[in-house]
Amino acid sequence: MKNKYLGVILVGLMMVFNISGSHAKNVKANDIRITVPHNVITDIIKAALPLNLEKGPYLKGALWIHAIDHLKIGSDKVAFDMNIRGKDIKFETQLGNQALLMDIGNINAAFSCNASLRYDASKRLLYITPHILQKQDQNKANKIEANLLQLLSLANGVEYPIEIQKLQPLITQISGDQFNIYMDITNIHTKNDKVFISLRPKVKKVKPTLPSGKKSE
């Protein structure tokens, strides 16, 4: 389950910043501290769905996350319910010299997911450790849901790295001079239904382009 659906959700948070001066973790004096509130996060999730899942070498067919609900954000962890749907799902593998084929068919199943988070600024990697459970329901899970849960649970307890892309620099003009402002993400931290992001700005003056054949003074 080396899919990036959690990463997509968290990386999408970079698109809508609400600057805040408090509640950031391990923030240095020259860092910009940012808070992304719960309602913004849920709006991003809704915009990102449905989200196709990477199925690995053994699963065939279309598999996607249809809905994510009841999102809770704790101290470097998240929890949510998700509805996973699939069409013409098949499980194919090799057992010794014999091919094993399981025709699962169409899927409409509900699961719960808890995940812990940690950010490595030096590598720009957000590490996610998921734990997927069957959602508690009055109705008993059918065989298809049980088979899918068994496959998804292979990811439980495994730490998956998600690369955080560099942010595009901000460009500003001051007295005719152009400056590029680069932002390095130094920390990503969650707590109290909010995501806190620390950014370290670096300002670089852009040298003007001289006309062809003209030397700089």
C-alpha positions as CSV (number, residue, x, y, z in Angstrom):
1,M,0.0,0.0,0.0
2,K,2.6,2.5,-1.1
3,N,-0.1,4.9,-2.2
4,K,0.1,8.6,-1.4
5,Y,-3.4,9.4,-0.5
6,L,-2.5,10.7,3.0
7,G,0.5,12.5,1.5
8,V,-1.7,14.2,-1.1
9,I,-4.1,15.4,1.6
10,L,-1.3,16.8,3.7
11,V,0.8,18.2,0.9
12,G,-2.4,20.0,-0.3
13,L,-2.4,22.0,2.9
14,M,0.5,24.0,1.5
15,M,-1.9,25.7,-0.9
16,V,-3.9,27.6,1.7
17,F,-1.9,29.2,4.5
18,N,-3.4,31.1,7.4
19,I,-0.5,32.8,9.1
20,S,-0.4,32.4,12.9
21,G,2.0,33.4,15.6
22,S,1.3,30.6,18.1
23,H,1.0,26.9,18.8
24,A,3.9,26.0,16.5
25,K,6.3,23.3,17.6
26,N,10.1,23.6,17.6
27,V,9.9,26.9,15.7
28,K,13.0,29.2,15.6
29,A,12.8,33.0,15.9
30,N,13.5,33.5,12.2
31,D,10.8,31.0,11.0
32,I,7.4,31.9,9.8
33,R,4.7,30.0,11.7
34,I,1.6,28.9,9.9
35,T,-1.7,27.4,11.1
36,V,-4.1,25.5,8.8
37,P,-7.5,25.1,10.6
38,H,-9.7,22.0,10.5
39,N,-12.4,23.4,8.2
40,V,-9.7,24.3,5.5
41,I,-8.3,20.8,5.7
42,T,-11.7,19.2,5.2
43,D,-12.4,21.5,2.2
44,I,-9.1,20.3,0.6
45,I,-9.9,16.7,1.2
46,K,-13.3,17.1,-0.5
47,A,-11.7,18.8,-3.4
48,A,-9.1,16.0,-3.7
49,L,-11.7,13.2,-3.8
50,P,-12.2,10.7,-5.4
51,L,-8.6,9.6,-5.1
52,N,-7.2,6.6,-6.9
53,L,-5.1,4.2,-4.9
54,E,-1.8,2.6,-6.0
55,K,-2.7,-1.1,-5.9
56,G,0.8,-2.7,-6.1
57,P,1.7,-5.6,-8.4
58,Y,-1.0,-8.0,-7.2
59,L,-4.2,-6.1,-7.4
60,K,-5.9,-5.5,-10.7
61,G,-8.8,-3.2,-11.5
62,A,-9.9,0.3,-10.3
63,L,-9.6,1.1,-6.6
64,W,-10.2,4.5,-5.1
65,I,-11.1,6.4,-1.9
66,H,-14.7,7.7,-2.4
67,A,-15.1,9.7,0.8
68,I,-13.3,10.6,4.0
69,D,-15.3,11.6,7.1
70,H,-15.0,12.4,10.8
71,L,-11.4,13.7,10.5
72,K,-9.7,14.2,13.8
73,I,-6.3,15.7,14.2
74,G,-4.2,15.0,17.3
75,S,-0.6,15.4,18.4
76,D,1.3,14.3,15.3
77,K,-1.5,11.9,14.4
78,V,-4.7,11.8,12.4
79,A,-7.8,9.6,12.4
80,F,-10.7,9.4,10.0
81,D,-13.3,7.1,8.4
82,M,-13.0,6.3,4.7
83,N,-15.2,4.7,2.1
84,I,-13.2,2.7,-0.4
85,R,-14.8,1.6,-3.7
86,G,-13.5,-0.7,-6.4
87,K,-14.5,-2.1,-9.8
88,D,-13.5,-5.4,-11.3
89,I,-10.9,-6.0,-8.5
90,K,-8.8,-9.1,-8.9
91,F,-6.0,-10.4,-6.8
92,E,-3.2,-12.3,-8.7
93,T,-0.1,-13.8,-7.2
94,Q,2.2,-16.8,-7.6
95,L,2.2,-19.6,-4.9
96,G,5.1,-21.8,-5.7
97,N,4.6,-23.0,-9.3
98,Q,0.9,-22.3,-9.2
99,A,-0.9,-19.1,-10.1
100,L,-3.4,-17.9,-7.5
101,L,-6.3,-15.8,-8.8
102,M,-9.0,-14.3,-6.5
103,D,-11.9,-12.5,-8.3
104,I,-13.1,-10.0,-5.7
105,G,-15.4,-8.0,-8.0
106,N,-16.9,-4.7,-7.1
107,I,-16.2,-3.1,-3.7
108,N,-18.1,-0.6,-1.5
109,A,-16.5,-0.9,2.0
110,A,-16.0,1.4,5.0
111,F,-12.8,1.4,7.1
112,S,-11.3,3.5,9.9
113,C,-7.7,4.7,9.7
114,N,-5.3,6.0,12.4
115,A,-1.9,7.3,11.3
116,S,1.1,8.8,13.1
117,L,3.2,11.5,11.4
118,R,6.7,12.8,11.6
119,Y,8.6,15.2,9.4
120,D,12.4,15.0,8.5
121,A,13.3,18.5,7.3
122,S,16.8,17.5,6.2
123,K,15.3,15.1,3.7
124,R,12.0,16.9,3.1
125,L,10.1,13.7,3.8
126,L,6.9,13.3,5.7
127,Y,6.7,9.9,7.3
128,I,3.3,8.3,7.7
129,T,2.6,5.1,9.7
130,P,-1.0,3.9,9.0
131,H,-3.2,1.5,10.9
132,I,-6.4,0.5,9.1
133,L,-9.3,-1.1,10.9
134,Q,-12.7,-2.3,9.9
135,K,-15.3,0.4,10.7
136,Q,-17.6,-0.6,13.5
137,D,-21.1,-1.1,12.1
138,Q,-24.3,-2.9,13.1
139,N,-24.0,-5.1,10.0
140,K,-21.4,-7.7,9.9
141,A,-18.7,-7.3,7.3
142,N,-19.1,-9.4,4.2
143,K,-16.4,-11.6,2.7
144,I,-15.3,-9.0,0.1
145,E,-14.7,-6.4,2.8
146,A,-12.8,-8.9,5.0
147,N,-10.5,-9.8,2.1
148,L,-9.9,-6.2,1.3
149,L,-9.2,-5.4,4.9
150,Q,-6.7,-8.2,5.0
151,L,-4.8,-6.8,2.0
152,L,-4.9,-3.2,3.3
153,S,-3.8,-4.3,6.8
154,L,-0.4,-5.3,5.3
155,A,0.4,-1.7,5.5
156,N,-0.3,-1.4,9.2
157,G,2.7,-0.4,11.3
158,V,4.9,0.3,8.3
159,E,6.4,3.8,8.0
160,Y,6.0,5.3,4.5
161,P,8.0,8.3,3.3
162,I,6.1,11.1,1.3
163,E,8.3,13.6,-0.4
164,I,7.4,17.2,0.2
165,Q,8.0,19.2,-2.9
166,K,9.8,22.6,-2.7
167,L,7.6,25.6,-2.7
168,Q,7.8,28.0,-5.6
169,P,9.6,31.2,-4.7
170,L,7.7,34.5,-4.1
171,I,8.8,37.3,-6.4
172,T,8.6,40.9,-5.4
173,Q,9.8,44.3,-6.7
174,I,11.4,46.9,-4.4
175,S,12.6,50.2,-5.9
176,G,13.0,48.6,-9.3
177,D,15.0,45.6,-8.0
178,Q,13.6,42.1,-8.1
179,F,13.9,39.8,-5.1
180,N,13.0,36.1,-4.9
181,I,11.9,34.8,-1.5
182,Y,12.5,31.1,-1.1
183,M,10.7,29.1,1.7
184,D,12.1,26.0,3.3
185,I,9.7,23.9,5.2
186,T,11.5,23.2,8.5
187,N,8.7,21.4,10.4
188,I,5.2,20.0,10.0
189,H,3.3,19.3,13.2
190,T,-0.3,18.6,14.1
191,K,-2.3,19.2,17.3
192,N,-5.8,20.2,18.4
193,D,-7.4,19.8,15.0
194,K,-4.9,22.0,13.3
195,V,-1.8,21.6,11.1
196,F,1.2,23.8,12.0
197,I,3.9,24.4,9.3
198,S,7.2,26.2,9.9
199,L,8.8,28.0,7.0
200,R,12.3,29.6,6.9
201,P,12.5,32.4,4.3
202,K,15.6,33.1,2.3
203,V,15.8,36.3,0.2
204,K,17.9,36.5,-2.9
205,K,18.3,39.6,-5.1
206,V,18.0,38.9,-8.8
207,K,20.6,40.5,-11.0
208,P,19.2,42.4,-13.9
209,T,19.8,40.9,-17.4
210,L,22.1,43.1,-19.4
211,P,21.4,43.9,-23.1
212,S,23.5,41.8,-25.4
213,G,27.0,43.1,-25.9
214,K,26.9,45.5,-22.9
215,K,29.2,44.9,-19.9
216,S,28.2,45.5,-16.3
217,E,29.9,48.3,-14.5
